Amino acid sequence: MSSHFETTPPEAPGNSWALSVPAPYILLVTITRAKQMNSIPFATHWGLHKLFEWFDKEPTLRVAVITGEGKKAFCAGQDLIELGQRAGGSSSNASGQHAEDLKLLANIKSTQGHPPSGFAGISRRTGKKPIVAAVNGFALGGGFEIVLNCDMVVASPTATFGLPEALRGIYAGAGGLPRLLRNTSLPIANEIALTGRFLTAQEALQFQLINKISKTPESVVDEAVALASKCAAISPDAIIVSRNAIREAWETASVERAYQIIG
């Protein structure tokens, strides 16, 4: 794989992802933890942070696509087994105030364990180059927070989105809440975050959380790569500058600030 690149990509902790180049200038990142619903342990967050830093610098690449292995899950969030161990015990075996304390501690330790770019190195990433999400199944918790900060999103007809943290007495702390509001509206963001209800792919499209629904579940990655290839065919400098201006206006809500950056 390294022969495709001018520089060597970081290694995946525990073989937690796989890299491929499905089209010119396109990096496909596949989370390879299907048995764990592609949930992400702490070391992988930092590994992906390094990977996308490398991606921004690698001259042979222009756009990345991220997806999950298998048909069930894009990413079901944090690895809860590891999270419970970090909390110093299992909240499922606790009761009363002790259980609430464990939940809060787990939530705090989860967000403290993320790199500056957030969950999976994406949920708070600014970066230079665009990332397209190919959502092949459940995108829950941190998995949904990844989606909310990707530049474009293609979802399988069977994809499911949600922030179930409130149902567990915790909160979505990887940057997804303000981005959810940016992409939808106050009533919709509140309904999703405060009830924990899941969204279908059609609802996500209706709420402008995704770009399109793939024709079939099997074609979601190919359609995401095709969308990424449309960007990759354009001047890379134009893509980087245009993306930076759009993201600046999105993050700051300042049109003038965005103009100053590219002017």
GUZADO-327647 format. One record per residue: residue in one letter; x, y, z of N, C-alpha, C in turn. Coordinates in steps of 0.001 Angstrom, whole numbers, plus 500000, padded with zeros to 6 digits. Atoms other than C-alpha are relative to their C-alpha. Example, Ala and Ser with C-alpha at 12.3 -4.5 7.8 and 13.67 -1.06 7.14 Angstrom:
<atoms>
a500890498810500000512300495500507800500900501200500000
s499180498810499940513670498940507140499230501090500730
</atoms>
This chain:
<atoms>
m500826498790500000500000500000500000500858501257500000
s499165498803499913502806502444500844500573500399498648
s499472499682501323503956502195497205499116500987499248
h500910499042500628500903504292496273500336501437500397
f499811498681499411502181507223498347501457500427499940
e498634499484499924505229509465498493500560499894501405
t499580500148498609505325509209502291499251498819500610
t500569501197499378504476506373504668498879500365500959
p501104499698499078501070506436506397500236499397501372
p499880500574498654500850505836510158499370498606500049
e500563501337499823500176502274511275498724500067500827
a501268500063499274496739501341512578500179499222501293
p499913500745498738496732500424516306499053498805499982
g500839501190499976495486496858516570499335499691498674
n500591500204501332494837496768512809498550500485499944
s501371499501499847491769498909513498499466500712498768
w500485499468501268491573500345509992500832499441498855
a499298500409501212492562499482506443499948501141498999
l499911498938501002493668501826503670499997499404498600
s499945500374501406493110501570499940499862501257499157
v500117498886500947493170503806496872499062499540498887
p500969500528500959489947503015494957499904500787498700
a500022499139501187490386505861492462501160500981500130
p498888499055499914493094508406491584499750501103501025
y499989498938498989493847510796494456499050499757501177
i500993500280498961491269509105496739500564499007501009
l499630500910498919492126507547500109498723499452500625
l501131500642499334489569505032501406500472499439501332
v499686500463498647489747504487505174498819499159500479
t501051500904499539487767501474506406500288499583501434
i499871500447498611487276500939510144499736498500500022
t500064501464500126487892497201510547499733499327501347
r500377500607498719486187496346513838498520499596499935
a501404500348500241482974494845512493499387499238501170
k500530500771498871482610492440515441499633500903501168
q500292499013498952482594495483517750499135501139499455
m500841498976500646480165497397515465500827501222499605
n499066498933500382483205499434514399500089501110501044
s499751499052498907483326501107517803501502500244500095
i498610499550500083486589502922518391500633500098501383
p499260499868498743489077502457521258500878501248499991
f499275498735499863491198505315522554501230500087499109
a498782499946500811494425504394520765499681500284498538
t500381499791501397492582504404517454499610501447499730
h500288498569500171491303507955518003501283500756499662
w498735499299500216494886509143518227500673499538498710
g499451500493501254495958506905515374499352500656498793
l500701499345501106493286508378513101500320501492499929
h499547498599499976494273511878514205501307500136499215
k498722499972500721497792511138512947499805499662498525
l500242500393501390496442509480509810499490501178499176
f500556498896500784494415512502508737500946501198499946
e498930499004500131497309514836509532500926499607498852
w499165500497501102499397512662507212499288500194498659
f500801499843501221496599512688504603500052501438499484
d499962498597500418496594516502504570501334500374499354
k498665499672500509500330516510503786500414499138498810
e499597500936501052500509513559501375499611500537498618
p500289499333501277500814515033497848499232499150498991
t500703500852500961499304512024496057498507499880500296
l501396500137499581495955512382497862499300501357500035
r500774498757500007493200514990497529498716499916500820
v501255500183499272490049513553499127500041498644500695
a500108501273499280489411510858501751498539499584500099
v501318500582499735486418508557502167500153499099501213
i499959500869498828485695506901505513498721499182500066
t501143500891499870483422503898506038500304498953501056
g499829501073499037482919500927508323499956498646499311
e499978501355500547483582497262507674498658499304500246
g501228500760499827480565495018507128498761500785499617
k501275499403500393476893495795506622499231500614501161
k500806499575498858475734496565510164500287501417500458
a499662498741499334477645499609511360501062500779499249
f498960499046500393479512502632510095500938500186501183
c499277499898498732480617503348513671498967500174501098
a500974499958498905478637502653516836500498500799501194
g499520499134498930480667505122518898501238499473500691
q498844500371499195483199504604521647499958498516500350
d499901501372499498484426501136522615499600500007501473
l500548499879498646482265500799525743500676499070500997
i499280500897499086484200497856527183501241500701500530
e498817499255499580487390499902527229499612501198500855
l500447498827499251485461502937528473499632499624501425
g500349500461498662484060500973531414501227499693500836
q498757500283499288487552499821532331500689501283500430
r499401498710499649488772503416532270499260500677501140
a500796499389498938485933504452534560500250499347501348
g499658500656498743487236502032537157498953499029500478
g501035500949499615484235499744537131498899500013498983
s501117500110500929481026498830535382498773500679500566
s501188499303499533478097501201535695498777499095499974
s501144500905500061475779498305534801499849499207501284
n500059500731498740476646496652538116499859500932501189
a500107499021498926476301499854540113498562500488500095
s501352499487499814473216501552541487500060501365500662
g500124498726499310472020504917542753501028501016499562
q499074498916500286474459507794542992501319499480499449
h498742500563500492477445505517542392499928499763498490
a500166500230501435476071504552538973500067501317499234
e499972498699500666475528508208538082501411500565499976
d498619499521499951479062509062539192500857499285498958
l499228500759500976480478506276537024499687500453498574
k500385499515501328478517507479533997500675501331499690
l499393498688500202479770511036534455501501499867499809
l498559500191500108483349509858534974500363499412498645
a499738500611501299483189507688531876499878501024498886
n500197498979501027481872510592529820501164500986499971
i498875499064499917484605512943531037501273499360499474
k498783500669500446487349510390530480499968499728498506
s500126500229501433485994509661527022500451501223499219
t499650498793500741486263513262525836501442500419500267
q498605499685499704489610513740527607500945499098499223
g499157500936500726490925510713525741500068500247498513
h499993499713501427490254512225522334501129500963499646
p499019499024500472492879514087520287499326501344499725
p500600498686500284492383517789519415498990499970498856
s500925500103501133490615516735516216498764499186500330
g501232500618499543488030514850518249499887498514499754
f500302501419500139486377511458517895500472499497498635
a499449500599501222488214509297515335500845500977499187
g499203499009500710490337512321514462499213500822499003
i500842499310500980487356513808512596498983500938500627
s501186499282499516484530515107514828500251501469500315
r499666498588499784486383518371515600501119500447499054
r498913499720500933488823518327512706499683501221499145
t500078498946501000489449521423510628500676499507498728
g499281500609501105492132520046508346500052500852498748
k499873499304501278492920521027504765499134499374498914
k500648500711501104491403518371502531498660499407500439
p501334500493499637487810517117502401499959498508500299
i500285501395499674486528513871503896498529499735499712
v501362500428500317483432512093502588499682498770500841
a500434501169499234481541509691504872499122499115499127
a500848501000500650480115506509503341499356499194501120
v500646500556498801477619505525506040499251498730499610
n500501501297500441476945501826505585499067499327500997
g500856500616498991474900501166508748499776500965501149
f500212499160498824474550502452512298501110501041500136
a499082498907499654476181505840512947499459500599501284
l500570499652498706475554506286516645501045500638500901
g499080499364499066477085508487519337501136500659499250
g498842499442500681480604509331518265500008499730498513
g500096500279501428479903507673514929499189501049499269
f500802498917500582477209510263514240500774501311500053
e499204498779499896479570512997515450501066500060498904
i499115500035501167482039511865512771499264500549498781
v500799499617501169479309512254510149499722501497499989
l500389498591499908478316515705511394501124500956499616
n498892499113500353481806517079510720500689499591498704
c499458500316501317482514515341507419499521501046498996
d500317498963500981482459517556504355498818499627499117
m501146500507500754479988515396502439499676498606500517
v500450501279499439477957512312503328499111499277498999
v500856500903500766476563509433501293499574498891500952
a500515500987499050474331507068503271499304498859499279
s500749501164500469473055503576502622498515500188500308
p501429499937499664469246503226502484499690499411501372
t500208500637498698469621501139505657500748500699501130
a499234499289498969471766503676507534499073500537501090
t500737499482498847470645504790510992500905500956500759
f499221498963499333471790507930512815499393500305501367
g500554499619498712471478508964516445501051500357501026
l499180499653498834472903510428519635499287499443501234
p500725500631498892471705507974522318500570500311501377
e499330499743498720473933509440525041499033500400501108
a500928499525498967471064511177526869499220498851500628
l500716501161499477469330507815527258500822499258501044
r499097500649499051472368506664529247500449500950501104
g499648499044498962472586509750531423501291500740499759
i498783499264500331475573511243529592499683500958498846
y500233499037501074476021513736526746500985499755498868
a499124500127501163477548513851523276501072501077500097
g498971499017499672480853515527524102501131500118499008
a498909499968500974482899515182520912499783501040498905
g500195498909500950481660518309519156498763499891499140
g501144500214500867478493516928517614498816500900500264
l501203499234499672475892518993519458499935501347499277
p500089498734500741476774522448518057499957499798498488
r500020500256501442477372520955514609498636499484499554
l501362500436500302473990519248514728499082501207499825
l500806498780500102472397522647515339500343500782498742
r499586499278501207474440524249512551499349499400498748
n500468500677501207473217521650510069498485499885499902
t501455500170500027469545521506511082499328501266500521
s500677498866499371467491523792513338499898499704501484
l500112500189498552466904524305517047498995498904500359
p500947501060499634463738522147517220500482498601499618
i499543501316500443465247519299515197501191499533500824
a498834500364499194468573519369517066499582499571501397
n500485500369498669466728519292520388499308498644499986
e500700501289500068464535516407519297500987498838499918
i499014501068500161467542514338518241500819499807501268
a499089500086498856469756515170521229499292499706501313
l500668500099498699467164515299524022499087498788500132
t500807501227499921465091512253523116500814498759499687
g499168501144500358467869510046521771499430499155498876
r500624500825501038465663508891518913500908499868498778
f499187500267501173467235507392515823499334500565498746
l500470499491501282466925508807512312500255498976498910
t499770500792501196466476506860509111500828500813499011
a499262499284501040468519507722506041499122501056499337
q500910499045500631465473509418504541499793501229500877
e500141498866499087465012511577507645501274500833500019
a498730499273500022468709512479507635500116500857498747
l500004499219501237468341513604504026499037501176500109
q501003498944499822465214515593504878500532501119500888
f499460499013499066467057517337507727501330500588499534
q498777499474500622470025518136505419501262499581500755
l498835500537499306472430515988507419500883499174499073
i499241500773500978473544514010504361499756500580498612
n500144499514501373474027514701500645499054499148499172
k500807500890500829472385511637499168499907498624500644
i500152501398499611471159508089499743500425499149498810
s499528500852501087472895505408497707498860499151499443
k501047500789500653470869503317495272499746498687500727
t500110501251499254471578500135497233500964500052501180
p499025500044498904473330499291500521501400499640499511
e498705500464500489476092497624498526500762501073499223
s499346499001500854476807500697496391500445501251500745
v499756498754499266477320503227499192501450500457499890
v498592499596500084481129503165499108500335500460498585
d499723499617501389481289503259495304499430501381499683
e500608498694500268478917506233495215500719501115500757
a499213499010499259480929508028497909501325500266499294
v498751499836500750484122507409495933499751500813498731
a500330499226501206482420508758492797499830501481500324
l500154498606499577481443511926494671501356500613500328
a498659499516499663484976512266496054500826500244498741
s499234499867501239486393511789492558499652501276499244
k500376498730500625484430514795491301500807501150500593
c499157498982499354486324516899493849501454499827499591
a498592500273500280489636515201493139500392500396498584
a499712499627501385489340516076489442500239501497499833
i499859498544500042489436519796490283501357500389500592
s498746499498499437492487521890491165500029499800501512
p499953500220498548493575520786494665500078501294500796
d499929498713499298494417524366495633498627500656500072
a501344499418500006490940525517494612499107499304501019
i500803500762499040489375522755496699500362500395501426
i499552499676498641491473523563499776499530501394500410
v500380498622499671490794527320499625498482500134500117
s501463499910499954487088526953498859499451499326501249
r500441500710498796486624524398501625500290500817501248
n499620499207498835488463526631504080499032501163500211
a500932498872499885486176529586503320498624499538500475
i501309500527499594483012527493503641500015499583501459
r499924500480498614484162525901506879500144501156500982
e499844498842499114485207529240508373498652500677500235
a501318499387499853481770530700507692499072499108500817
w500834500957499258480116527545509068500352500001501481
e499549500054498611482218527505512232499735501306500740
t500076498705499319482075531249512972498714500764499695
a501206499300500470478842532263511187500320501409499509
s499587498683500476480833535208509806500370499921498525
v499717499975501428480658535722506051501237500843499722
e498873499102500219483152538594506236501310499352500416
r498791500693499547485648536517508215500444498976498954
a499672500975501035485486533805505561500606500689498779
y499479499266501149486066536383502820501426500483500264
q498671499503499653489094537824504657501053498903499871
i499048501103500045490718534398504787500440499702498575
i499658500357501375490555533823501045500277501219499128
g499859498794500806490697537464499898501443500423499793
</atoms>
